[in-house]
Amino acid sequence: MTDQELADLRQSYSQRTLSEADVRPAPVPQFRAWLDEALAAHLDEPTAMTVSTVGPDGQPSARVVLLKGLPDDATFLFYTNYDSRKGQELAAQPRAALTFFWPGLERQVRVEGRIEKAPETMSTEYFQSRPRGSQVGAWASPQSQPIASREALESREHEVEERFAEQDPLPRPSHWGGYLLHPMRVEFWQGRPSRLHDRIVYEQVGDTWRLSRLAP
């Protein structure tokens, strides 16, 4: 494909509209409503989100992680290795951005907020509900660290299996757990024709949410 052919790729969005009158007073209930529609539409990986963090040198980094909850209709919950690159960056700068894209519904949601670790009981309960292979993997993988080979990783997996052969479920490793993102700004984007998309943003002002429309 040439650069011009790539540049000419485009799609017109015309499925739906979004107005201030359509949305809930708070962003997480509104997100839940959109997520329910994405689930009902049987979209691929509707809970997949890009988690963006910033390193100590100001370099942003991003990766796709699965959303695992919306506790109390107030926060976004996900789990990961605390020693991973994102975990180290969140420890140094406990803020993050989440991006959801549902092309089947011509929608995008952008979330920005502050991060805190989830309670240990919550992390343990979820960890021990995962498939055994996922539990073993969390112990075996030094996430984001260099590793000599695939064989070295599989050897670590085998060692963990032997170590916990008599335990089911496995204990949760201290380096693995959840994060709660407390949103401060949430934008809902609905594709529209002629690139005149609808953008409704919630911004936290004290204990309330201010609603605005943004130009596309």
C-alpha contacts under 8 A as a table, 3 or more apart, distances in Angstrom:
res1	aa1	res2	aa2	distance
1	M	5	E	6.08
1	M	6	L	6.56
2	T	5	E	5.12
2	T	6	L	6.19
3	D	6	L	4.96
3	D	7	A	6.04
4	Q	7	A	4.93
4	Q	8	D	6.09
5	E	8	D	5.09
5	E	9	L	6.60
6	L	9	L	5.48
12	S	192	R	7.32
12	S	193	P	5.61
12	S	194	S	7.01
12	S	195	R	7.65
13	Y	106	E	6.46
13	Y	191	G	5.03
13	Y	192	R	4.80
13	Y	193	P	5.20
13	Y	195	R	7.81
14	S	17	T	7.93
14	S	191	G	6.66
14	S	192	R	5.04
14	S	193	P	5.47
15	Q	105	L	7.26
15	Q	106	E	7.22
15	Q	191	G	7.75
15	Q	192	R	7.56
16	R	190	Q	7.15
16	R	191	G	7.49
16	R	192	R	7.32
17	T	190	Q	6.45
17	T	191	G	7.69
17	T	192	R	7.02
17	T	198	D	6.92
18	L	22	D	6.39
18	L	189	W	7.99
18	L	190	Q	6.22
18	L	198	D	5.80
18	L	199	R	7.63
18	L	200	I	7.72
19	S	22	D	5.31
19	S	23	V	7.20
19	S	198	D	7.36
19	S	200	I	7.41
20	E	23	V	5.87
20	E	200	I	6.99
20	E	211	L	7.71
20	E	212	S	7.95
20	E	213	R	7.64
23	V	30	Q	6.18
24	R	27	P	6.90
24	R	29	P	6.61
24	R	30	Q	5.29
25	P	30	Q	7.87
25	P	209	W	7.35
26	A	29	P	6.11
26	A	30	Q	6.58
26	A	202	Y	7.58
26	A	209	W	6.44
27	P	30	Q	4.99
27	P	31	F	6.01
27	P	186	V	6.46
27	P	202	Y	6.46
28	V	31	F	4.85
28	V	32	R	6.10
28	V	70	L	7.52
28	V	73	D	5.44
28	V	74	A	5.82
28	V	75	T	7.15
29	P	32	R	4.99
29	P	33	A	6.32
29	P	73	D	5.89
30	Q	33	A	5.15
30	Q	34	W	6.47
31	F	34	W	5.13
31	F	35	L	6.02
31	F	109	V	7.94
32	R	35	L	4.93
32	R	36	D	6.05
32	R	70	L	7.93
33	A	36	D	5.18
33	A	37	E	6.48
34	W	37	E	5.08
34	W	38	A	6.28
35	L	38	A	4.93
35	L	39	L	6.16
35	L	46	P	7.23
35	L	47	T	7.79
36	D	39	L	5.08
36	D	40	A	6.07
37	E	40	A	4.97
37	E	41	A	6.11
38	A	41	A	5.11
38	A	42	H	6.53
38	A	43	L	5.97
38	A	46	P	6.08
38	A	102	W	7.20
38	A	105	L	7.28
39	L	42	H	5.16
39	L	43	L	6.36
39	L	46	P	6.39
40	A	43	L	7.90
42	H	46	P	8.00
43	L	46	P	5.78
43	L	102	W	7.47
43	L	104	G	6.68
45	E	48	A	5.43
46	P	102	W	6.92
47	T	66	L	5.42
47	T	67	L	5.18
47	T	68	K	7.71
47	T	100	F	7.78
48	A	64	V	6.32
48	A	65	V	5.76
48	A	66	L	4.54
48	A	67	L	6.30
48	A	100	F	6.77
49	M	64	V	5.33
49	M	65	V	5.49
49	M	66	L	6.00
49	M	67	L	6.76
49	M	98	L	6.11
49	M	99	T	5.34
49	M	100	F	4.82
49	M	101	F	7.54
50	T	62	A	6.25
50	T	63	R	5.32
50	T	64	V	4.31
50	T	65	V	6.24
50	T	97	A	7.90
50	T	98	L	5.44
50	T	99	T	4.97
50	T	100	F	6.65
51	V	62	A	5.47
51	V	63	R	5.52
51	V	64	V	6.07
51	V	65	V	6.55
51	V	96	A	6.84
51	V	97	A	5.82
51	V	98	L	4.76
51	V	99	T	6.78
52	S	60	P	6.79
52	S	61	S	5.63
52	S	62	A	4.27
52	S	63	R	6.75
52	S	96	A	5.65
52	S	97	A	5.07
52	S	98	L	6.34
53	T	60	P	5.67
53	T	61	S	5.51
53	T	62	A	6.41
53	T	86	K	6.50
53	T	89	E	6.48
53	T	90	L	6.87
53	T	95	R	7.02
53	T	96	A	5.11
53	T	97	A	6.84
54	V	57	D	7.92
54	V	58	G	5.74
54	V	59	Q	5.64
54	V	60	P	4.28
54	V	61	S	6.15
54	V	89	E	6.20
54	V	90	L	7.87
54	V	93	Q	7.16
54	V	96	A	7.76
55	G	58	G	5.26
55	G	59	Q	5.30
55	G	60	P	6.18
55	G	61	S	7.50
55	G	89	E	5.31
55	G	92	A	7.86
55	G	93	Q	7.74
56	P	59	Q	7.37
56	P	89	E	7.23
56	P	92	A	7.18
56	P	93	Q	7.89
61	S	86	K	7.98
65	V	78	F	7.41
66	L	78	F	6.56
67	L	76	F	7.10
67	L	77	L	6.05
67	L	78	F	5.18
68	K	76	F	7.78
68	K	77	L	5.43
68	K	78	F	5.16
68	K	79	Y	7.42
69	G	76	F	6.11
69	G	77	L	4.91
69	G	78	F	7.06
70	L	73	D	5.45
70	L	74	A	6.63
70	L	75	T	5.39
70	L	76	F	4.91
70	L	77	L	6.04
71	P	74	A	6.13
71	P	75	T	5.65
71	P	76	F	6.94
71	P	77	L	7.20
72	D	75	T	7.04
74	A	182	H	6.93
74	A	183	P	7.76
75	T	180	L	6.04
75	T	181	L	5.49
75	T	182	H	4.97
75	T	183	P	6.63
76	F	180	L	5.59
76	F	181	L	5.07
76	F	182	H	6.85
76	F	183	P	7.86
77	L	118	A	7.90
77	L	178	G	6.78
77	L	179	Y	5.74
77	L	180	L	4.75
77	L	181	L	6.49
78	F	178	G	5.52
78	F	179	Y	5.51
78	F	180	L	6.85
79	Y	123	S	7.76
79	Y	176	W	7.48
79	Y	177	G	5.36
79	Y	178	G	4.05
79	Y	179	Y	6.06
80	T	84	S	7.76
80	T	87	G	7.54
80	T	176	W	5.86
80	T	177	G	5.80
80	T	178	G	6.35
80	T	179	Y	7.94
81	N	84	S	5.36
81	N	87	G	6.52
81	N	138	A	7.47
81	N	143	Q	6.63
81	N	175	H	5.78
81	N	176	W	4.40
81	N	177	G	6.52
82	Y	86	K	7.63
82	Y	87	G	4.35
82	Y	88	Q	6.74
82	Y	175	H	5.11
82	Y	176	W	5.46
82	Y	177	G	6.84
83	D	86	K	7.88
83	D	87	G	5.42
83	D	88	Q	5.90
83	D	142	P	7.77
83	D	143	Q	7.03
83	D	175	H	6.19
83	D	176	W	7.92
84	S	87	G	5.00
84	S	88	Q	6.17
84	S	142	P	7.62
84	S	143	Q	5.13
84	S	144	S	5.13
84	S	145	Q	7.48
85	R	88	Q	5.20
85	R	89	E	6.14
85	R	143	Q	7.92
85	R	144	S	5.92
86	K	89	E	5.03
86	K	90	L	5.98
87	G	90	L	5.10
87	G	91	A	6.13
88	Q	91	A	5.09
88	Q	92	A	6.43
89	E	92	A	5.20
89	E	93	Q	5.93
89	E	94	P	7.59
90	L	93	Q	4.92
90	L	94	P	4.49
90	L	95	R	6.51
90	L	96	A	7.54
90	L	115	I	7.33
91	A	94	P	5.81
94	P	114	R	5.86
94	P	115	I	4.88
94	P	116	E	6.83
95	R	112	E	7.66
95	R	113	G	5.76
95	R	114	R	4.31
95	R	115	I	5.21
95	R	181	L	7.94
96	A	112	E	6.03
96	A	113	G	5.90
96	A	114	R	6.42
96	A	115	I	6.77
96	A	181	L	7.50
97	A	110	R	7.18
97	A	111	V	5.44
97	A	112	E	4.39
97	A	113	G	6.55
98	L	110	R	5.80
98	L	111	V	4.93
98	L	112	E	6.47
99	T	108	Q	7.24
99	T	109	V	5.77
99	T	110	R	4.64
99	T	111	V	6.36
100	F	108	Q	5.52
100	F	109	V	5.09
100	F	110	R	6.54
101	F	107	R	6.07
101	F	108	Q	4.46
101	F	109	V	6.63
102	W	105	L	5.64
102	W	106	E	6.05
102	W	107	R	5.19
102	W	108	Q	6.09
103	P	106	E	4.48
103	P	107	R	6.07
103	P	108	Q	7.87
104	G	107	R	7.78
106	E	190	Q	6.05
106	E	191	G	5.21
107	R	188	F	7.53
107	R	189	W	5.55
107	R	190	Q	4.79
107	R	191	G	6.18
108	Q	188	F	6.18
108	Q	189	W	5.00
108	Q	190	Q	6.73
109	V	186	V	7.12
109	V	187	E	5.61
109	V	188	F	4.78
109	V	189	W	6.08
110	R	186	V	5.59
110	R	187	E	5.08
110	R	188	F	6.77
111	V	183	P	6.38
111	V	184	M	7.76
111	V	185	R	5.91
111	V	186	V	4.48
111	V	187	E	6.55
112	E	183	P	5.60
112	E	184	M	5.89
112	E	185	R	5.19
112	E	186	V	6.36
113	G	181	L	5.94
113	G	182	H	5.28
113	G	183	P	4.18
113	G	184	M	4.83
113	G	185	R	6.64
114	R	181	L	5.62
114	R	182	H	5.32
114	R	183	P	6.66
114	R	184	M	7.45
115	I	179	Y	6.57
115	I	180	L	5.69
115	I	181	L	4.61
115	I	182	H	6.32
116	E	179	Y	5.72
116	E	180	L	5.41
116	E	181	L	6.69
117	K	177	G	7.60
117	K	178	G	5.83
117	K	179	Y	4.38
117	K	180	L	5.98
118	A	122	M	6.59
118	A	123	S	6.60
118	A	177	G	7.20
118	A	178	G	4.88
118	A	179	Y	4.95
118	A	180	L	5.65
119	P	122	M	5.33
119	P	123	S	6.46
119	P	178	G	7.70
120	E	123	S	5.04
120	E	124	T	6.04
120	E	177	G	7.36
121	T	124	T	5.15
121	T	125	E	6.06
122	M	125	E	5.25
122	M	126	Y	6.26
122	M	178	G	7.72
123	S	126	Y	5.32
123	S	127	F	5.97
123	S	172	R	7.99
123	S	176	W	7.98
123	S	177	G	4.98
123	S	178	G	5.51
124	T	127	F	5.03
124	T	128	Q	6.12
124	T	171	P	7.76
124	T	172	R	5.75
124	T	177	G	7.45
125	E	128	Q	5.46
125	E	129	S	6.38
126	Y	129	S	5.09
126	Y	130	R	6.64
127	F	130	R	5.53
127	F	135	Q	6.78
127	F	172	R	6.26
127	F	177	G	7.67
128	Q	131	P	7.99
128	Q	135	Q	7.27
128	Q	169	P	5.58
128	Q	170	L	6.64
128	Q	171	P	7.32
128	Q	172	R	7.14
129	S	169	P	7.96
130	R	134	S	6.22
130	R	135	Q	6.46
131	P	134	S	5.37
131	P	135	Q	6.54
132	R	135	Q	5.00
132	R	136	V	6.19
132	R	168	D	7.86
132	R	169	P	7.08
132	R	170	L	7.74
133	G	136	V	5.08
133	G	137	G	6.05
134	S	137	G	4.94
134	S	138	A	6.26
135	Q	138	A	5.30
135	Q	139	W	6.73
135	Q	170	L	6.62
135	Q	172	R	7.82
136	V	139	W	5.29
136	V	140	A	6.13
136	V	157	E	6.61
136	V	160	V	6.35
136	V	161	E	6.75
136	V	170	L	7.73
137	G	140	A	4.94
137	G	141	S	5.83
137	G	157	E	6.62
138	A	141	S	5.77
138	A	173	P	7.63
138	A	176	W	7.16
139	W	142	P	7.88
139	W	157	E	7.87
139	W	160	V	6.87
139	W	173	P	6.51
140	A	153	L	7.12
140	A	156	R	5.31
140	A	157	E	5.09
140	A	160	V	6.38
141	S	153	L	6.90
141	S	156	R	7.64
141	S	157	E	7.87
142	P	145	Q	5.69
147	I	150	R	7.91
147	I	152	A	7.13
147	I	153	L	7.26
148	A	152	A	6.18
149	S	152	A	5.12
149	S	153	L	6.61
150	R	153	L	5.14
150	R	154	E	6.28
151	E	154	E	5.05
151	E	155	S	6.04
152	A	155	S	5.01
152	A	156	R	6.33
153	L	156	R	5.13
153	L	157	E	6.32
154	E	157	E	4.88
154	E	158	H	6.22
155	S	158	H	5.07
155	S	159	E	6.26
156	R	159	E	5.05
156	R	160	V	6.29
157	E	160	V	5.19
157	E	161	E	6.27
158	H	161	E	5.05
158	H	162	E	6.28
159	E	162	E	5.17
159	E	163	R	6.09
160	V	163	R	4.94
160	V	164	F	6.17
161	E	164	F	5.44
161	E	165	A	5.60
162	E	165	A	5.03
164	F	167	Q	5.15
164	F	168	D	7.81
164	F	170	L	6.77
167	Q	170	L	5.71
172	R	176	W	7.02
173	P	176	W	5.61
174	S	177	G	7.59
183	P	186	V	6.80
184	M	202	Y	7.97
184	M	203	E	5.92
184	M	204	Q	5.17
185	R	201	V	7.09
185	R	202	Y	5.57
185	R	203	E	4.58
185	R	204	Q	6.39
186	V	201	V	5.65
186	V	202	Y	5.17
186	V	203	E	6.74
187	E	199	R	6.73
187	E	200	I	5.71
187	E	201	V	4.15
187	E	202	Y	6.27
188	F	199	R	5.71
188	F	200	I	5.26
188	F	201	V	6.21
189	W	197	H	7.03
189	W	198	D	5.73
189	W	199	R	4.61
189	W	200	I	6.64
190	Q	197	H	5.91
190	Q	198	D	5.10
190	Q	199	R	6.53
191	G	195	R	7.30
191	G	196	L	7.70
191	G	197	H	4.82
191	G	198	D	6.49
192	R	195	R	5.99
192	R	196	L	5.63
192	R	197	H	4.48
192	R	198	D	6.70
193	P	196	L	6.07
193	P	197	H	7.11
194	S	197	H	7.95
195	R	216	P	7.18
196	L	215	A	7.97
196	L	216	P	5.69
197	H	215	A	7.92
197	H	216	P	5.31
198	D	213	R	7.69
198	D	214	L	7.63
198	D	215	A	7.74
198	D	216	P	6.70
199	R	213	R	5.72
199	R	214	L	5.28
199	R	215	A	6.93
199	R	216	P	6.58
200	I	211	L	7.02
200	I	212	S	5.80
200	I	213	R	4.67
200	I	214	L	6.28
201	V	211	L	5.78
201	V	212	S	5.36
201	V	213	R	6.27
201	V	214	L	7.16
202	Y	209	W	5.95
202	Y	210	R	5.54
202	Y	211	L	4.79
202	Y	212	S	6.67
203	E	209	W	5.54
203	E	210	R	5.19
203	E	211	L	6.66
204	Q	207	D	6.97
204	Q	208	T	5.91
204	Q	209	W	4.66
204	Q	210	R	6.25
205	V	208	T	5.38
205	V	209	W	5.85
205	V	210	R	6.55
206	G	209	W	7.97
